[in-house]
Amino acid sequence: MESFDEIYARAVENKGGVDALEEILPTAKSARELEKIPNDRFLSEMTRCIFRAGFVWKVVENKWPDFEHAFRQFNPKVNAAMSDEFLEQLASDASIVRNYRKIESVRDNARFVLEISDEFGSFGKFIGQWPRDDMIGLFALLKKRGKRLGGHTGQYFLRFMGKDTFIFSKDVVKVLVSQAVVAKEPTSQRDLKSVQQAFNQWHQETGRPFCQISRIMAAAVG
């Protein structure tokens, strides 16, 4: 496996210089900042990422104010109590994306948010306190206890909320393969552990957050 400096050098070359590369790098929120985010915003972003998956993101974005209205600003207690009949009504509401299974996932994830909040005090505290060196464990928990939060959806949800995480984009996977960390996009527990170890090593080497390491890797692919 190369030193991360070599990967960084390719990213700098592809983006036209250090300043250009550094300008596009994301930042992560601190644990304290994550703890301050109310539960409804976590449910909102979960839903946004679920509806974006396999769909045109721009359509979801344009309709998002209507989503907020339809789902009562994503109040978890209100959404957790929504009846089947109400969800069926939403599935015929042209102001949002009419996908019943995804609409149904809002109720399930509202209950998930409330369950986690009961255990940890708030969903933000749970996310904020989760250790950086076990992101694959957090991915697995979202998939198991949440609804439709596996794979890239859960990863994007965490990134957009500000949790320091890596994302298995096509370009990031290409770098992982080129570095012999995995042979393909990681799905097995063995491969996921190998990826976590690689990111832990690069974090120790560079002092950079995972979100920046991940973005630099993507930029290194020409």
C-alpha positions in Angstrom: 0.0 0.0 0.0 1.4 3.4 -1.0 1.9 6.2 1.5 -1.0 8.6 1.4 1.4 11.4 0.2 1.6 9.6 -3.2 -2.2 9.4 -3.5 -2.4 13.1 -2.5 0.2 14.1 -5.1 -1.9 12.5 -7.9 -5.0 14.3 -6.6 -3.1 17.6 -6.6 -2.1 17.0 -10.2 -5.6 16.1 -11.3 -7.2 19.2 -9.7 -4.6 21.7 -10.8 -2.7 22.4 -7.6 -2.8 22.2 -3.8 -5.2 25.2 -3.4 -7.7 23.8 -5.9 -7.7 20.5 -4.2 -8.0 21.8 -0.6 -10.9 24.0 -1.7 -13.1 21.1 -2.5 -12.4 19.0 0.6 -15.4 18.6 3.0 -15.3 19.2 6.7 -16.8 17.1 9.5 -18.8 18.3 12.5 -17.4 17.7 16.0 -19.2 15.4 18.4 -20.6 18.4 20.2 -22.0 19.9 17.0 -23.7 16.6 16.1 -25.2 16.3 19.5 -26.9 19.7 19.0 -28.8 18.6 15.9 -32.4 17.8 16.7 -33.9 14.4 15.9 -36.2 15.7 13.2 -33.2 16.8 11.1 -31.7 13.3 11.2 -35.0 11.8 10.1 -35.3 14.4 7.4 -31.8 13.6 6.0 -32.4 9.9 6.2 -35.5 10.3 4.1 -33.9 12.6 1.6 -31.1 10.1 1.0 -33.5 7.2 0.7 -35.6 9.0 -1.9 -32.5 10.1 -3.8 -31.3 6.5 -4.1 -31.8 5.2 -7.6 -33.7 8.4 -8.5 -32.9 11.9 -10.0 -31.5 13.9 -7.1 -32.7 17.2 -8.6 -36.3 16.1 -8.6 -36.1 15.2 -4.9 -34.5 18.5 -4.1 -37.1 20.5 -6.0 -39.9 18.7 -4.1 -38.2 18.8 -0.7 -40.3 21.7 0.8 -43.3 19.6 0.0 -41.8 16.5 1.7 -41.2 18.6 4.8 -44.8 19.6 4.8 -46.2 16.1 4.0 -44.2 14.5 6.8 -44.9 17.3 9.4 -41.3 18.6 9.4 -40.2 15.1 10.2 -41.2 15.1 13.8 -40.3 11.6 14.8 -43.2 11.1 17.3 -45.7 12.2 14.7 -44.2 10.1 11.9 -43.8 7.0 14.1 -47.6 7.1 14.8 -48.7 7.5 11.1 -51.4 5.0 10.1 -51.2 2.7 7.1 -54.2 4.7 5.7 -52.3 8.0 6.0 -49.2 6.5 4.3 -51.4 5.3 1.5 -52.8 8.8 1.1 -49.2 10.1 0.8 -48.5 7.5 -1.8 -51.0 9.3 -4.1 -49.7 12.8 -3.3 -48.2 14.2 -6.5 -46.3 16.9 -4.5 -43.8 14.3 -3.3 -42.3 11.2 -5.0 -45.0 8.5 -4.9 -43.0 5.5 -3.9 -45.0 3.6 -1.2 -42.1 1.5 0.1 -39.9 4.6 0.6 -42.8 6.5 2.1 -43.4 3.6 4.5 -39.7 3.7 5.5 -40.2 7.1 7.1 -42.4 5.6 9.8 -39.9 2.8 10.4 -37.0 5.2 10.6 -39.0 7.5 12.9 -39.3 4.6 15.3 -35.6 3.8 14.9 -34.7 7.4 15.8 -36.9 7.3 18.9 -35.5 4.0 20.0 -31.9 5.3 19.7 -32.9 8.5 21.5 -34.3 6.5 24.4 -31.0 4.6 24.6 -28.6 7.5 24.2 -30.5 10.7 25.0 -30.8 11.8 21.4 -29.9 10.5 18.0 -27.3 13.2 17.7 -25.5 12.0 20.8 -25.5 8.5 19.4 -24.0 9.6 16.1 -21.6 12.1 17.8 -20.2 9.5 20.3 -19.7 6.7 17.8 -16.0 6.0 17.5 -14.2 7.0 14.3 -12.3 3.8 14.1 -15.4 1.6 13.7 -17.4 3.3 11.0 -18.2 -0.1 9.5 -19.9 -1.0 12.7 -22.1 2.1 12.3 -22.9 1.2 8.7 -24.0 -2.2 9.9 -26.2 -0.8 12.7 -27.9 1.6 10.3 -28.6 -1.3 7.9 -29.9 -3.6 10.7 -32.0 -1.3 12.8 -32.9 1.4 10.2 -35.0 0.9 7.1 -33.3 1.2 3.6 -30.2 2.7 5.2 -27.7 0.1 4.0 -25.0 0.6 1.4 -24.4 4.0 0.0 -27.6 5.4 1.4 -26.4 5.2 5.0 -22.9 6.4 4.1 -24.3 9.5 2.3 -26.7 10.1 5.2 -23.8 10.2 7.7 -21.7 12.4 5.4 -24.5 15.0 4.8 -25.2 15.2 8.5 -21.6 16.0 9.2 -20.3 12.7 10.7 -16.7 12.0 9.7 -17.0 9.0 7.4 -15.8 7.6 4.1 -18.0 6.8 1.2 -17.6 3.9 -1.2 -17.9 5.9 -4.4 -16.7 4.3 -7.6 -13.5 6.3 -7.5 -12.8 5.6 -3.9 -13.2 1.9 -4.6 -10.8 2.1 -7.5 -8.1 3.4 -5.2 -8.9 0.8 -2.6 -8.5 -1.9 -5.3 -5.3 -0.3 -6.7 -3.8 -0.3 -3.1 -4.7 -4.0 -2.8 -7.0 -3.3 0.2 -9.8 -5.1 -1.5 -10.5 -6.7 -4.9 -13.9 -5.1 -5.4 -16.4 -2.9 -3.6 -16.3 -4.2 -0.1 -19.4 -6.0 1.2 -18.0 -8.9 3.2 -17.1 -8.4 6.8 -13.5 -9.3 6.0 -13.2 -6.6 3.3 -15.0 -4.0 5.4 -12.5 -4.6 8.2 -9.6 -4.2 5.7 -11.1 -0.9 4.5 -11.5 0.4 8.1 -7.9 -0.6 8.9 -6.7 1.2 5.8 -8.5 4.4 6.6 -7.4 4.2 10.2 -3.8 4.0 9.0 -4.2 6.9 6.6 -5.8 9.0 9.3 -2.9 8.3 11.6 -0.4 9.1 8.8 -2.0 12.4 7.7 -4.1 13.6 10.7 -6.9 14.2 8.2 -10.5 13.3 8.8 -12.0 10.3 6.9 -14.2 12.6 4.8 -11.1 14.4 3.4 -9.1 11.2 2.9 -12.1 9.8 1.0 -12.4 12.9 -1.2 -8.7 13.0 -1.9 -8.8 9.4 -3.0 -11.7 10.2 -5.4 -9.7 13.2 -6.8 -6.7 11.0 -7.4 -8.5 9.0 -10.0 -7.8 10.6 -13.4 
